[in-house]
C-alpha cells in the first residue's frame, strides 16, 4: 500500500513539473486520462480502493457532483409536460410527413427515437421523388452505388490512420480504459447510414455528388446544339437552385463546363444506353408521317451521340394526302428537322427502315437509333424549346 502511494505521488509530482516547464504535445490530454485509468485498474486488488481514490478527489467537488445530480433528478420529476413522443404513432407520422427535408434533419437531432423515425426510408423516398424524380434515373442510381462502395473501401483502409493514441492503447490496456473511449469526450456526430435514401438526398443537395443526366440545348443554347439533348455529369448548386454540367470531351476537344443549368433543361435518360453505343431501334416498322421522334446523331465516330428532335415526313413522290399516302409501306423513312431553313443540308435525311446500322458520313455526321415519342409531355417539352429564329 505504501509503495503504491509513493509511486502515485512521484508520478503526479513529475507530471506537474513537466507541465509547468514547456508546452504540452497534442497527446498530453490522452496521457492524463491514461494515468487515471491506470491507477484505477491497479487498485482492483485493493479492498480499500474506494477510500483511496476519494482521498485524491476534493470534498468540494464530490459535494458539487451530488448537488448537480440531485437537481437533475428534481427537474425530471417536476417536468410533467407532454412531449412529441407522447403522441400516438399515427399522429407523429402525419407530422413527420409534412416536414420538409431540413425539418426532418433538425428533428433527427433531438433524440435517438426521433432520429430513427426521421431517417425512415418511406419519408425520404417521397422527398427524393418530388424533387429529384425527373432527373434521377438508373444510371444515377448505379453511380451512387459505386460511390457507396468506394466510400466503404476507403473508410476501411483509412481506419488505422484515423486512430489516436487512446484507440491504439485500448488494444493492450485493461477493459476499463476501453470503456473510457465511449465517454462524452470521444463522442462523434452521428450521421445517417451511407447507404440510406437520406444520405443520397443530402449528397445531391450538397452538390458534392455528381450524377449522370441529360441536358437540352447544351452550352447555353449554342446554335450548333439547338433541339438536342446530350449526356452530362451534373452537380447541384443550392444557392442558385441550378446545376453545373460537365460534358464529355468530343474528339480532341476538352471537357466543356456549363453553369447555371436550370431544372427545365434537364431530364433523366429515357434509355439506359451509353452515349457511345448505338441504340437498337424497335419502332422502325411502325413509323408513319407525323410521328415525333428522337434520333441519335454524332459529328464523327470519335464523338458521343446526342438525341435530336424531329418528325417523320412524306416521301417526295407523296402529296401528303392522308387517304392516298403509302409512305408507311416504303422501306425508306424521311426524317425532317424543321428548326432548319428549307434547303439546308440539315433539314431532312432518309434512313432505311429495315437496316438498323449507323448511317452517314464525315460530312453530314452519323445517324444512329431512333426513339418514337409516345407522350404529349415529351412532345410539348421539345416544342417549348423551339428556337425563336430559323437555323441555317
VENJO-V684193 format. One record per residue. RES is the residue in three letters. D_CENTER is the distance of its C-alpha to the mean C-alpha in Angstrom with 2 decimals. Layout:
<<RES,D_CENTER> <RES,D_CENTER>>
//
This chain:
<<UNK,60.73> <UNK,62.33> <UNK,60.58> <UNK,57.17> <UNK,58.03> <UNK,59.30> <UNK,56.27> <UNK,53.87> <UNK,55.95> <UNK,56.07> <UNK,52.33> <UNK,51.62> <UNK,54.28> <UNK,52.86> <UNK,49.33> <UNK,50.67> <UNK,52.67> <UNK,49.85> <UNK,47.49> <UNK,50.06> <UNK,50.73> <UNK,47.39> <UNK,43.72> <UNK,41.68> <UNK,39.10> <UNK,35.51> <UNK,36.23> <UNK,39.26> <UNK,37.60> <UNK,36.58> <UNK,40.20> <UNK,41.59> <UNK,39.68> <UNK,40.72> <UNK,44.40> <UNK,44.37> <UNK,42.89> <UNK,45.29> <UNK,48.31> <UNK,46.99> <UNK,46.75> <UNK,50.14> <UNK,51.72> <UNK,50.86> <UNK,54.41> <UNK,56.03> <UNK,57.30> <UNK,57.53> <UNK,53.98> <UNK,53.19> <UNK,56.01> <UNK,55.38> <UNK,51.80> <UNK,52.91> <UNK,55.43> <UNK,52.67> <UNK,50.88> <UNK,52.63> <UNK,54.04> <UNK,52.60> <UNK,49.04> <UNK,49.80> <UNK,51.29> <UNK,48.29> <UNK,45.93> <UNK,48.14> <UNK,48.25> <UNK,44.49> <UNK,43.98> <UNK,46.66> <UNK,45.26> <UNK,41.83> <UNK,43.64> <UNK,45.62> <UNK,42.55> <UNK,40.91> <UNK,44.17> <UNK,44.79> <UNK,41.38> <UNK,41.95> <UNK,39.57> <UNK,37.21> <UNK,33.49> <UNK,30.49> <UNK,30.57> <UNK,34.12> <UNK,33.08> <UNK,33.29> <UNK,30.21> <UNK,30.07> <UNK,30.49> <UNK,27.69> <UNK,25.30> <UNK,26.43> <UNK,25.74> <UNK,22.17> <UNK,21.52> <UNK,22.65> <UNK,20.52> <UNK,17.67> <UNK,14.28> <UNK,15.75> <UNK,18.84> <UNK,17.26> <UNK,15.76> <UNK,19.30> <UNK,21.03> <UNK,19.08> <UNK,20.74> <UNK,24.22> <UNK,25.08> <UNK,24.05> <UNK,25.15> <UNK,23.09> <UNK,20.06> <UNK,20.19> <UNK,20.84> <UNK,18.10> <UNK,15.45> <UNK,16.97> <UNK,15.12> <UNK,17.42> <UNK,16.54> <UNK,12.76> <UNK,13.26> <UNK,15.59> <UNK,13.39> <UNK,10.65> <UNK,13.67> <UNK,15.34> <UNK,12.91> <UNK,10.64> <UNK,13.18> <UNK,15.05> <UNK,12.54> <UNK,10.41> <UNK,12.75> <UNK,13.57> <UNK,12.73> <UNK,9.03> <UNK,9.21> <UNK,11.27> <UNK,9.11> <UNK,6.49> <UNK,9.88> <UNK,11.19> <UNK,8.61> <UNK,9.62> <UNK,13.14> <UNK,13.31> <UNK,12.26> <UNK,14.90> <UNK,17.41> <UNK,17.19> <UNK,17.53> <UNK,20.47> <UNK,22.28> <UNK,21.79> <UNK,22.95> <UNK,26.54> <UNK,25.95> <UNK,24.40> <UNK,27.40> <UNK,30.01> <UNK,33.73> <UNK,33.77> <UNK,31.30> <UNK,33.40> <UNK,36.67> <UNK,35.52> <UNK,35.99> <UNK,39.70> <UNK,40.61> <UNK,41.79> <UNK,39.52> <UNK,40.01> <UNK,38.29> <UNK,35.31> <UNK,35.15> <UNK,35.12> <UNK,31.60> <UNK,30.35> <UNK,32.13> <UNK,30.73> <UNK,30.77> <UNK,28.30> <UNK,25.79> <UNK,22.15> <UNK,19.58> <UNK,18.12> <UNK,14.33> <UNK,12.72> <UNK,12.62> <UNK,9.82> <UNK,10.20> <UNK,10.31> <UNK,9.03> <UNK,9.15> <UNK,6.83> <UNK,4.05> <UNK,5.68> <UNK,6.24> <UNK,3.39> <UNK,3.83> <UNK,7.25> <UNK,7.85> <UNK,7.70> <UNK,7.17> <UNK,4.67> <UNK,7.36> <UNK,7.71> <UNK,11.32> <UNK,13.30> <UNK,16.89> <UNK,18.66> <UNK,22.15> <UNK,24.87> <UNK,22.98> <UNK,23.99> <UNK,25.00> <UNK,27.22> <UNK,29.18> <UNK,32.37> <UNK,31.75> <UNK,28.62> <UNK,29.79> <UNK,28.94> <UNK,26.57> <UNK,22.93> <UNK,21.22> <UNK,18.10> <UNK,15.80> <UNK,12.51> <UNK,10.90> <UNK,9.39> <UNK,9.79> <UNK,12.68> <UNK,13.18> <UNK,16.82> <UNK,17.91> <UNK,15.67> <UNK,15.49> <UNK,13.68> <UNK,14.59> <UNK,15.38> <UNK,16.48> <UNK,19.08> <UNK,20.40> <UNK,23.88> <UNK,26.90> <UNK,29.69> <UNK,30.65> <UNK,28.57> <UNK,25.78> <UNK,22.15> <UNK,22.25> <UNK,19.92> <UNK,19.95> <UNK,18.87> <UNK,19.16> <UNK,18.06> <UNK,18.39> <UNK,16.90> <UNK,20.21> <UNK,19.97> <UNK,16.85> <UNK,16.67> <UNK,15.01> <UNK,17.34> <UNK,20.22> <UNK,21.22> <UNK,19.45> <UNK,21.46> <UNK,20.95> <UNK,22.20> <UNK,24.83> <UNK,26.22> <UNK,28.93> <UNK,28.17> <UNK,31.11> <UNK,32.26> <UNK,33.59> <UNK,35.02> <UNK,37.67> <UNK,40.58> <UNK,39.86> <UNK,39.25> <UNK,41.81> <UNK,42.62> <UNK,40.45> <UNK,37.31> <UNK,34.08> <UNK,32.11> <UNK,29.38> <UNK,30.46> <UNK,28.93> <UNK,30.51> <UNK,30.30> <UNK,32.71> <UNK,33.51> <UNK,32.72> <UNK,30.52> <UNK,28.15> <UNK,25.27> <UNK,26.02> <UNK,25.19> <UNK,25.96> <UNK,28.97> <UNK,30.46> <UNK,34.12> <UNK,36.77> <UNK,39.39> <UNK,42.81> <UNK,46.43> <UNK,48.55> <UNK,51.19> <UNK,53.88> <UNK,52.48> <UNK,53.48> <UNK,50.51> <UNK,52.67> <UNK,50.63> <UNK,53.78> <UNK,54.72> <UNK,51.35> <UNK,50.85> <UNK,47.92> <UNK,45.84> <UNK,48.50> <UNK,48.28> <UNK,46.40> <UNK,45.33> <UNK,42.50> <UNK,42.51> <UNK,39.21> <UNK,39.42> <UNK,37.11> <UNK,38.84> <UNK,36.85> <UNK,39.22> <UNK,42.84> <UNK,45.54> <UNK,46.87> <UNK,43.64> <UNK,42.84> <UNK,39.33> <UNK,40.78> <UNK,41.41> <UNK,41.02> <UNK,42.41> <UNK,40.80> <UNK,42.40> <UNK,41.57> <UNK,42.34> <UNK,40.77> <UNK,37.04> <UNK,36.93> <UNK,35.63> <UNK,38.31> <UNK,39.12> <UNK,40.21> <UNK,39.34> <UNK,40.98> <UNK,39.28> <UNK,36.06> <UNK,34.98> <UNK,34.13> <UNK,32.10> <UNK,31.11> <UNK,31.50> <UNK,29.48> <UNK,31.46> <UNK,29.93> <UNK,30.68> <UNK,29.31> <UNK,30.74> <UNK,27.34> <UNK,26.42> <UNK,29.92> <UNK,29.93> <UNK,26.69> <UNK,28.40> <UNK,31.52> <UNK,29.78> <UNK,28.64> <UNK,32.24> <UNK,33.58> <UNK,36.29> <UNK,38.56> <UNK,39.67> <UNK,38.43> <UNK,40.98>>
//
